[in-house]
Amino acid sequence: MANHKSALKRIRSSEKRRQRNRIVRGGTRTSIKKARVGIAGKDMAAAEAAVFEAVSALDKAAAKGVIHKNNASRRKSRLMRQLNQAKEAAL
């Protein structure tokens, strides 16, 4: 356990940040999973809406510093590629 006042404060503040980041990261993961499930389904309109929601969640997480901006870009790119491939296959 920490002995210094500043170290104790650091523990408290990092725990608050960890809890906040968990919520954002979890919501982002959920939206990504919904998008992937939508892409696997047959309804392309719903899949497209889910992908755009996931892209928005990733952008917000990157803006808050929860994930790195390149990580968000990579995930968005993969989602969009999957969506486009599913659209091509549906035609």
N, C-alpha and C positions, 0 to 999 in steps of 0.2 A: 504494500500500500504506500502511496505517496506521502511524503512528510511536509513538503513545501506548499504554501498557500497557492502559488501559481500552478503547481502540478495538480493540485486538487481541482482547481477551476478548469484546467485543461481537460481533465477526465470528465467533468460534468458537461463541458461544451462539446467535446467530441462524441459523447453519448447522445446528446441532443441531435447532432448532425447525423449520426449513424441511424437513428430512428427515422429522421426526416428522409434520408436517402433511401432507406428500406422501402418506405411507402412509394416513393417515386419510381424506384427500380421495379418493384412488384407490379405497379400499375402498367409500366411500360412492357414488362414481360407478358402480362395478361393480354394487352392489346396486340402484341406481336403474335401470340398464340391464336387469338381470334382471327387475325388476318390469315394466318397459315391454314386454319381450319376452313375459312371462307374460300380460300383459293382451291383447296382440295374438293370443295363442294361444287355444285353445278351453277349456282346463282352468281354470275359475274358482277352484277350490280352491287350485291351485298358484299362481295369480296373486295371490290374496288373501294367501297365506303370504309370497310374495315382496315384496308391498307392505308388509306389516307389518315384514318384515326391513329394508326400505329406510327406513321411518319410524324404526325403532330406530337405524339407522346415522346418519341425519340428526340425531336427537336427541343422540346421543353426540358427533357432530362439533360441534354447536352448544354443548354443555356444555363441550367442551375448548377452545372459542374458535377452532376451525379455520375455521368459517363463522359468519356472523352469525345470530342466532336468528330474525330475520325472513326471512332467506334460507331457512333450514330450514323454517319454517312455510309459506312460499310453495311450496316444492317438495313438501312433504307434501300440501298442499291440492290441488295439480295432480294428483299421483299418485292421491289418493283420488277425485277427480272423474273421472279416466280409468277407474278401476276400477268406479265406480258406473255410468258410462255403458255400459261393456262388459257389466256384469251386466244392465242394463235391456235392452240389445240382444239378450242371450242368451235372454231370456224370451219 
